[in-house]
Every structure is written in structure tokens, then in C-alpha cells.
Amino acid sequence: MSHTLGIRQVQKQKTRQALLDAALALLEEQSLSSLGLREVTRAVGVAPTAFYRHFRSIADLGVALVEEALGSLHPMIRTTVSTADDRDLRIKRAVELIADHVAVYPAHVRFIARERCGGVQPVRQAIRDQLSRFGQEVRDELAKDPESADWDDDDLLMLANLYVDQMLITASLFLDAQESSEEERERVAQVAERQMRLISIGRRHWLD
């Protein structure tokens, strides 16, 4: 009996992932607010009623996509602001990590960029919650830096959110440059590095 239940659970998980993958593919050309439940189930080859075994609504599916797109990024975000290296190396590594992520997961990046200000409120909130977590985690990493010794918590969080916002902007620019030349992608990287350096310069003089 347990073996049968295990097989059913695996199949249920496969169907759930297939629904997420199909929705993400369909969202390449449209927003979540225009996505239909039948459109998703037709792409997977299951009955519309099967959708409700996995998600309560399209909005619920969208929240799951947010978790899939952003949930696994927390270690990477912390790595980009690690104090282990000098500032310029840290910035260069951060931009490279963002570029690599966009190259591997362009559909996820496009989904977040579009739905961050989209028409589905639970999804907007889920994105805000994840970005808030990013900000808190970056703040905690920045607090380990001796440069942050005299900073108060609110200012550190403000700085952390600046870095998080810049990472999102950089990801969007790399996404737009995907079909461009290598020279254009290099230009995006150089601009992103300069923008992060500007934030770092402001950080050094904030308490002056």
C-alpha cells in the first residue's frame, strides 16, 4: 500500500510541476492576469478539474511560481554581498552571478519583472515578501562588514534594499540583452558594475 501511495505522490508532484512549467511557458507572451486555467491544463493534457488538486486558482499558481523563481536565490543573493573579497571583486562577481542566472532562467526572470507590478495582488505581495527577505538577508551580511560598525539598522536595511533593487534592474537589463551581441552584454555588465560601485561610494561617505 505504501508503495502505491508513493507512486501516486510522485505522479501528483510531476503533474503539479508540469502545470507550473506550462504556465511559465505561456507567460512568455502574456501576463498572469490574462492566463486562463483551461489554457494551462490544455497545454499539460489534463482535465480542468485536475488543476484544483494542485492549486486553488491561477493566482495561487502564480504565488507558487514566485517561490520557484525567487525562493532558491537566497544563497546567491547572500553570496553577492559576502565580505570575503575586496569591493571591486565582490561587485564583479555579483554581476557575473546575475548574468549567469538570467542565461539559465530567463523565463523566471521575465515573469518576476512583469508581475512585480502586475494585476494579480497575491502575486505582487508574494514578490514583495520575497524581496523583503532578500533585503533582510543582505542587511545581515552587510552588518558583518567592519565598514558597517556605526550604521544603525534602518540605514543598513535601506542600503541592502538599494543593492537588491539594483540586482533586479541588472537582471532585467541582461534579459533585454539576451539576443544582442556579446559586446552589448559586456556593456550591460560594465554599466551594472559602475552603478554598484556608485552605491558603494555613497556607502563609504554616508556617515560623513
Phi, psi and omega per residue, in radians:
M1 nan -0.769 -3.121
S2 -1.116 -0.599 3.111
H3 -1.126 -0.728 3.118
T4 -1.118 -0.748 3.114
L5 -1.107 -0.633 3.119
G6 -1.125 -0.736 3.113
I7 -1.110 -0.731 3.138
R8 -1.119 -0.679 -3.136
Q9 -1.158 -0.717 3.109
V10 -1.104 -0.764 3.139
Q11 -1.125 -0.687 3.121
K12 -1.095 -0.734 3.127
Q13 -1.140 -0.674 3.110
K14 -1.107 -0.735 3.132
T15 -1.145 -0.729 3.103
R16 -1.040 -0.793 3.139
Q17 -1.158 -0.631 3.106
A18 -1.102 -0.674 3.091
L19 -1.134 -0.729 3.097
L20 -1.108 -0.789 -3.122
D21 -1.122 -0.722 -3.139
A22 -1.142 -0.749 3.121
A23 -1.084 -0.760 -3.133
L24 -1.081 -0.708 3.112
A25 -1.138 -0.733 3.131
L26 -1.162 -0.532 -3.120
L27 -1.332 -0.045 3.024
E28 -1.084 -0.508 -3.021
E29 -2.044 0.062 -3.108
Q30 -2.722 2.973 3.112
S31 -1.591 2.853 -3.127
L32 -1.102 -0.612 -3.096
S33 -1.120 -0.367 3.141
S34 -1.754 -0.026 -3.093
L35 -1.395 2.279 -3.131
G36 -1.722 2.532 3.128
L37 -1.033 -0.774 -3.136
R38 -1.129 -0.563 3.109
E39 -1.079 -0.728 -3.126
V40 -1.225 -0.838 -3.093
T41 -1.174 -0.571 3.085
R42 -1.116 -0.679 -3.139
A43 -1.150 -0.542 -3.137
V44 -1.503 -0.464 -3.108
G45 1.536 0.542 3.091
V46 -2.130 2.836 3.123
A47 -1.232 2.581 3.125
P48 -0.942 -0.612 3.136
T49 -1.106 -0.448 3.140
A50 -1.167 -0.443 -3.140
F51 -0.981 -0.711 -3.027
Y52 -1.297 -0.102 3.005
R53 -1.356 -0.214 -3.052
H54 -2.132 -0.594 -3.099
F55 -2.427 2.565 3.128
R56 -1.343 -0.479 -3.052
S57 -2.898 3.034 3.050
I58 -1.103 -0.630 3.094
A59 -1.081 -0.708 3.107
D60 -1.105 -0.719 3.053
L61 -1.075 -0.716 3.127
G62 -1.072 -0.702 3.098
V63 -1.104 -0.688 3.088
A64 -1.114 -0.646 3.083
L65 -1.150 -0.623 3.074
V66 -1.076 -0.798 3.122
E67 -1.078 -0.713 3.127
E68 -1.154 -0.706 -3.069
A69 -1.321 -0.658 -3.023
L70 -1.934 -0.431 -3.034
G71 -1.032 -0.630 -3.087
S72 -1.462 -0.044 -3.050
L73 -1.524 -0.160 -3.046
H74 -0.998 -0.803 3.102
P75 -1.066 -0.678 -3.138
M76 -1.143 -0.728 -3.132
I77 -1.084 -0.750 3.118
R78 -1.117 -0.660 -3.132
T79 -1.102 -0.637 -3.069
T80 -1.156 -0.390 -3.136
V81 -1.985 0.254 3.083
S82 -0.979 2.496 -3.115
T83 -1.568 0.206 -3.051
A84 -1.212 -0.497 -3.063
D85 -2.012 2.976 3.070
D86 -1.223 2.889 -2.964
R87 -1.039 -0.851 -3.084
D88 -1.118 -0.694 3.104
L89 -1.156 -0.677 3.115
R90 -1.077 -0.782 -3.137
I91 -1.145 -0.787 3.139
K92 -1.057 -0.741 3.138
R93 -1.143 -0.699 3.134
A94 -1.047 -0.808 -3.126
V95 -1.135 -0.692 3.108
E96 -1.116 -0.721 3.123
L97 -1.108 -0.721 3.126
I98 -1.124 -0.785 3.132
A99 -1.065 -0.745 3.134
D100 -1.114 -0.716 -3.133
H101 -1.130 -0.752 3.125
V102 -1.091 -0.681 -3.137
A103 -1.124 -0.593 -3.093
V104 -1.524 -0.614 -3.037
Y105 -2.204 0.968 -3.090
P106 -1.091 -0.638 -3.103
A107 -1.156 -0.673 3.100
H108 -1.134 -0.747 -3.133
V109 -1.117 -0.744 3.140
R110 -1.117 -0.709 3.131
F111 -1.056 -0.836 -3.117
I112 -1.143 -0.758 -3.132
A113 -1.055 -0.699 -3.103
R114 -1.326 -0.767 -2.986
E115 -1.513 -0.166 3.108
R116 -1.006 -0.601 3.095
C117 -2.103 0.461 -3.082
G118 -1.399 -2.996 -3.007
G119 -1.646 0.098 -3.106
V120 -1.897 1.829 -2.971
Q121 -1.045 -0.782 3.138
P122 -1.059 -0.544 3.127
V123 -1.297 -0.748 3.055
R124 -0.999 -0.750 -3.127
Q125 -1.154 -0.712 3.122
A126 -1.083 -0.702 3.099
I127 -1.147 -0.773 3.106
R128 -1.034 -0.731 -3.127
D129 -1.101 -0.758 3.133
Q130 -1.138 -0.754 -3.140
L131 -1.161 -0.588 3.065
S132 -1.112 -0.710 3.070
R133 -1.099 -0.743 3.084
F134 -0.977 -0.826 -3.122
G135 -1.030 -0.756 3.141
Q136 -1.154 -0.669 3.135
E137 -1.211 -0.706 3.089
V138 -1.138 -0.717 3.081
R139 -0.992 -0.771 -3.127
D140 -1.106 -0.639 3.097
E141 -1.224 -0.745 -3.140
L142 -1.102 -0.571 -3.121
A143 -1.123 -0.378 3.137
K144 -1.341 -0.287 -3.090
D145 -1.358 2.283 3.097
P146 -0.952 -0.469 3.113
E147 -1.092 -0.343 -3.085
S148 -1.666 0.167 -2.998
A149 -0.957 -0.703 -3.050
D150 -1.774 0.155 -3.121
W151 -1.434 2.491 3.009
D152 -1.530 2.915 -2.993
D153 -1.118 -0.681 -3.114
D154 -1.121 -0.723 -3.139
D155 -1.207 -0.647 3.087
L156 -1.111 -0.695 3.122
L157 -1.175 -0.670 3.075
M158 -1.050 -0.798 3.101
L159 -1.083 -0.766 3.138
A160 -1.036 -0.744 -3.136
N161 -1.186 -0.539 3.033
L162 -1.081 -0.770 3.119
Y163 -1.118 -0.745 -3.137
V164 -1.103 -0.795 3.116
D165 -1.062 -0.714 -3.140
Q166 -1.133 -0.654 3.098
M167 -1.099 -0.698 3.118
L168 -1.165 -0.742 3.099
I169 -1.060 -0.785 3.134
T170 -1.066 -0.748 3.118
A171 -1.059 -0.729 3.133
S172 -1.132 -0.675 3.132
L173 -1.185 -0.700 3.072
F174 -1.132 -0.631 3.107
L175 -1.094 -0.794 3.129
D176 -1.110 -0.509 -3.065
A177 -1.610 0.089 -3.063
Q178 -1.000 -0.699 -3.094
E179 -1.605 0.091 -3.115
S180 -1.557 -3.098 -3.126
S181 -1.304 2.872 3.070
E182 -1.055 -0.627 3.131
E183 -1.101 -0.695 3.130
E184 -1.178 -0.722 3.107
R185 -1.133 -0.636 3.085
E186 -1.156 -0.652 3.101
R187 -1.113 -0.730 3.092
V188 -1.040 -0.770 3.141
A189 -1.090 -0.746 -3.122
Q190 -1.141 -0.741 3.112
V191 -1.118 -0.745 3.140
A192 -1.074 -0.730 3.118
E193 -1.108 -0.725 3.136
R194 -1.138 -0.693 3.137
Q195 -1.136 -0.700 3.109
M196 -1.202 -0.612 3.076
R197 -1.115 -0.657 3.124
L198 -1.080 -0.736 3.072
I199 -1.065 -0.728 -3.134
S200 -1.125 -0.675 3.100
I201 -1.121 -0.760 3.082
G202 -1.055 -0.650 3.115
R203 -1.082 -0.764 -3.082
R204 -1.125 -0.489 -3.068
H205 -1.859 0.087 -3.065
W206 -1.048 -0.656 -3.079
L207 -1.623 0.113 -3.138
D208 -1.115 nan nan
